[in-house]
Amino acid sequence: MDRREVPPRGLVSRSLITVGVFAAAVVPGWTLGDLVEHWTGRGLLDWLVVSAWSGACVYLLAPHSSYRRRDAWLGLVPLLGWYFSALMAWRVALLPYRDWEPRGDELWRARWLTGDLVGYWRTDPVATPPRTRATSRAG
């Protein structure tokens, strides 16, 4: 049976998906932050809520876009979190293909595509990474 790969998304569909993911990552936090500021009258609390929401979104998107979950700390920084959310939304919009090189610890499950898909990577999800067997010498 000939298994054909589905072509990657085009620029327009990838951009629309990116806008949707980014809006879902930013607008609820922004709205919640405005509500908190309205209820408490404290503008700083608004920024704290928005930054916490942005950090949570970076935490959720990170593993799918070749970042680590610990990078969510960078998502807590005002405006930098929105940048990371936009970057990760752009990357997630192309999945299951990748047009970025995987991190070193992802290479064991990544493969470089050839043929019509040259220039793309594919990283299939695997439950756990392979274990390396430690050998010791008794002597």
ChimeraX attribute file (.defattr): number of C-alpha atoms within 10 A of each C-alpha:
attribute: neighborCount
match mode: 1-to-1
recipient: residues
	/A:1	3
	/A:2	4
	/A:3	5
	/A:4	6
	/A:5	8
	/A:6	9
	/A:7	9
	/A:8	17
	/A:9	15
	/A:10	9
	/A:11	10
	/A:12	9
	/A:13	13
	/A:14	19
	/A:15	16
	/A:16	13
	/A:17	18
	/A:18	22
	/A:19	16
	/A:20	13
	/A:21	20
	/A:22	21
	/A:23	15
	/A:24	14
	/A:25	23
	/A:26	19
	/A:27	14
	/A:28	14
	/A:29	23
	/A:30	18
	/A:31	14
	/A:32	15
	/A:33	23
	/A:34	20
	/A:35	14
	/A:36	20
	/A:37	17
	/A:38	12
	/A:39	9
	/A:40	11
	/A:41	12
	/A:42	12
	/A:43	13
	/A:44	12
	/A:45	15
	/A:46	22
	/A:47	21
	/A:48	17
	/A:49	21
	/A:50	28
	/A:51	26
	/A:52	21
	/A:53	23
	/A:54	32
	/A:55	28
	/A:56	21
	/A:57	26
	/A:58	32
	/A:59	20
	/A:60	17
	/A:61	24
	/A:62	21
	/A:63	15
	/A:64	17
	/A:65	22
	/A:66	19
	/A:67	17
	/A:68	15
	/A:69	16
	/A:70	13
	/A:71	16
	/A:72	23
	/A:73	16
	/A:74	19
	/A:75	24
	/A:76	23
	/A:77	18
	/A:78	16
	/A:79	15
	/A:80	15
	/A:81	26
	/A:82	23
	/A:83	17
	/A:84	23
	/A:85	30
	/A:86	20
	/A:87	16
	/A:88	24
	/A:89	28
	/A:90	20
	/A:91	21
	/A:92	22
	/A:93	22
	/A:94	20
	/A:95	17
	/A:96	17
	/A:97	21
	/A:98	22
	/A:99	14
	/A:100	13
	/A:101	15
	/A:102	19
	/A:103	13
	/A:104	9
	/A:105	10
	/A:106	13
	/A:107	12
	/A:108	12
	/A:109	14
	/A:110	18
	/A:111	14
	/A:112	14
	/A:113	14
	/A:114	10
	/A:115	6
	/A:116	9
	/A:117	15
	/A:118	10
	/A:119	14
	/A:120	17
	/A:121	20
	/A:122	19
	/A:123	18
	/A:124	11
	/A:125	11
	/A:126	8
	/A:127	6
	/A:128	6
	/A:129	11
	/A:130	9
	/A:131	6
	/A:132	6
	/A:133	6
	/A:134	5
	/A:135	6
	/A:136	6
	/A:137	4
	/A:138	4
	/A:139	3
